Amino acid sequence: MIWVVGNRGMLGRTLEAELRRTGLSYCASDLEVDVTDRAQIERYVADKEIYWIVNCAAYTAVDRAESEPAMAFAINEKGAENVAMIARSRRARLIHLSTDYVFNGRRKKPYTEKDRPNPTNVYGRSKLAGEMRVRGTWENHIILRTAWLYDRYGSNFVLTMLRLFEEKRVIRVVNDQWGSPTYGADLADTIVEIISRDDVPFGTYHFTNEGTTTWFSFAKEIYNRALSHRLCRLHDRAFIPITTEEYPTDARRPRYSTLSKTKIKKTLHRDIRTWELALDSCLTGIRKERLKIDA
Ligand SMILES: NC(=O)c1ccc[n+]([C@@H]2O[C@H](COP(=O)([O-])OP(=O)(O)OC[C@H]3O[C@@H](n4cnc5c(N)ncnc54)[C@H](OP(=O)(O)O)[C@@H]3O)[C@@H](O)[C@H]2O)c1
């Protein structure tokens, strides 16, 4: 069976739903199987026949990580190593999730898997350390780097914006950080495809939706599409582009973090949809859920 590690997180939840839909046999855990505790995870897998592990568990509080580096490294580095060790001992293939924040963002063209990572914050350093542990522990792994992840649930930019549209007339959003939004459902779909095909060469891959935008343009697109999906009925919202300096955060973010998807597209022989189409699909899902709740 497939073991989804971190199934109550944003991606883990979507992945579990996708596995349930496809009928693949899986088990799933979150904090009750602490990835920092090797004995605990050994006990969990002891009576299970596991042939794929997808590690979605992570410390993802990017700003808080600046003041909690030990915790970030315990989960993102040591936890990743523990999961890789279990994968090795069970001879299970491993998909480990990582991030665009392993790059410093000083480039102006998409980062490929061959580009040298050089993170600018604690979270990025802890995720890069986790990647290195996975590579050093078990060769039968796929490291999947993604970026700007959002979904119908969890804590993410799309849901934050939908809330802000209700609360604020003027919305100020950073317009000098560039990247690619990624719909969790599209990433989960790709993970299931990798597992189902079983012939994807091990190594590192990048996956996001296609296209590059700024948080500001992303916010405006969410607003325009939210209006047309009737997720927001307030037509008077104004958007003001601001600079990173005007929105100080504890962690420094990369200015540019678009990931090249050439390798994964060539490997899977398929295209990836644009972030605008994926966003629309997510908003359609949110609208349907809200209608169900109201009914
Ligand atoms: N979110 C993004 O924008 C983004 C961007 C690029 C890459 N990624 C990567 O994509 C992956 C999935 O991200 P996500 O946004 O779905 O993360 P998430 O929502 O924070 O989910 C992570 C899950 O892991 C759990 N967890 C934390 N510590 C654990 C531990 N010691 N043992 C077991 N489980 C533990 C978390 O529980 P608690 O919530 O209770 O701590 C949470 O349920 C991560 O590898 C992340 O680094 C995310």
The ligand as a Tripos MOL2 file, in Angstrom:
@<TRIPOS>MOLECULE
LIG
   48    52     1     0     0
SMALL
NO_CHARGES

@<TRIPOS>ATOM
      1 N1          2.3910   25.4930    1.1960 N.am      1 LIG1
      2 C1          3.1830   25.9160    0.2210 C.2       1 LIG1
      3 O1          3.0040   27.0180   -0.3420 O.2       1 LIG1
      4 C2          4.3390   25.0640   -0.2500 C.ar      1 LIG1
      5 C3          5.1730   25.5750   -1.2470 C.ar      1 LIG1
      6 C4          6.2230   24.7940   -1.6860 C.ar      1 LIG1
      7 C5          6.4450   23.5510   -1.1500 C.ar      1 LIG1
      8 N2          5.6430   23.1000   -0.1580 N.ar      1 LIG1
      9 C6          5.9430   21.7780    0.3960 C.3       1 LIG1
     10 O2          4.8580   20.9150    0.0970 O.3       1 LIG1
     11 C7          4.6710   19.9830    1.1580 C.3       1 LIG1
     12 C8          3.2400   20.0230    1.6540 C.3       1 LIG1
     13 O3          2.9830   21.3620    2.1030 O.3       1 LIG1
     14 P1          1.5940   21.7520    2.7940 P.3       1 LIG1
     15 O4          1.3790   23.1910    2.5020 O.co2     1 LIG1
     16 O5          0.5700   20.7450    2.4730 O.co2     1 LIG1
     17 O6          2.0280   21.6490    4.3330 O.3       1 LIG1
     18 P2          1.0780   21.7110    5.6140 P.3       1 LIG1
     19 O7         -0.2910   22.1080    5.2450 O.co2     1 LIG1
     20 O8          1.8220   22.5080    6.6380 O.co2     1 LIG1
     21 O9          1.0350   20.1770    6.0490 O.3       1 LIG1
     22 C9          2.0740   19.5340    6.6870 C.3       1 LIG1
     23 C10         1.4630   18.5180    7.6190 C.3       1 LIG1
     24 O10         2.5280   17.8580    8.3190 O.3       1 LIG1
     25 C11         2.1790   17.8140    9.6930 C.3       1 LIG1
     26 N3          3.3650   17.6910   10.5300 N.ar      1 LIG1
     27 C12         4.1170   18.6740   11.0740 C.ar      1 LIG1
     28 N4          5.0740   18.1490   11.8520 N.ar      1 LIG1
     29 C13         4.9410   16.8150   11.8010 C.ar      1 LIG1
     30 C14         5.6110   15.7440   12.4230 C.ar      1 LIG1
     31 N5          6.6470   15.9560   13.2410 N.pl3     1 LIG1
     32 N6          5.1950   14.4830   12.1770 N.ar      1 LIG1
     33 C15         4.1480   14.2540   11.3490 C.ar      1 LIG1
     34 N7          3.4540   15.2300   10.7420 N.ar      1 LIG1
     35 C16         3.8410   16.4940   10.9740 C.ar      1 LIG1
     36 C17         1.4800   19.1400    9.9140 C.3       1 LIG1
     37 O11         0.7720   19.1690   11.1360 O.3       1 LIG1
     38 P3          0.5390   20.6120   11.8420 P.3       1 LIG1
     39 O12        -0.1100   21.4800   10.8220 O.co2     1 LIG1
     40 O13        -0.3370   20.2890   12.9910 O.co2     1 LIG1
     41 O14         1.9000   21.1010   12.2110 O.co2     1 LIG1
     42 C18         0.5800   19.1730    8.7010 C.3       1 LIG1
     43 O15        -0.6090   18.4360    8.9000 O.3       1 LIG1
     44 C19         5.7220   20.3240    2.2140 C.3       1 LIG1
     45 O16         6.8600   19.5290    2.0070 O.3       1 LIG1
     46 C20         6.0730   21.7650    1.9070 C.3       1 LIG1
     47 O17         7.3790   22.0730    2.3410 O.3       1 LIG1
     48 C21         4.5770   23.8120    0.3110 C.ar      1 LIG1
@<TRIPOS>BOND
     1     1     2 1
     2     2     3 2
     3     2     4 1
     4     4     5 ar
     5     4    48 ar
     6     5     6 ar
     7     6     7 ar
     8     7     8 ar
     9     8     9 1
    10     8    48 ar
    11     9    10 1
    12     9    46 1
    13    10    11 1
    14    11    12 1
    15    11    44 1
    16    12    13 1
    17    13    14 1
    18    14    15 2
    19    14    16 1
    20    14    17 1
    21    17    18 1
    22    18    19 2
    23    18    20 1
    24    18    21 1
    25    21    22 1
    26    22    23 1
    27    23    24 1
    28    23    42 1
    29    24    25 1
    30    25    26 1
    31    25    36 1
    32    26    27 ar
    33    26    35 ar
    34    27    28 ar
    35    28    29 ar
    36    29    30 ar
    37    29    35 ar
    38    30    31 1
    39    30    32 ar
    40    32    33 ar
    41    33    34 ar
    42    34    35 ar
    43    36    37 1
    44    36    42 1
    45    37    38 1
    46    38    39 2
    47    38    40 1
    48    38    41 1
    49    42    43 1
    50    44    45 1
    51    44    46 1
    52    46    47 1
@<TRIPOS>SUBSTRUCTURE
     1 LIG1         1 GROUP 0 **** ****
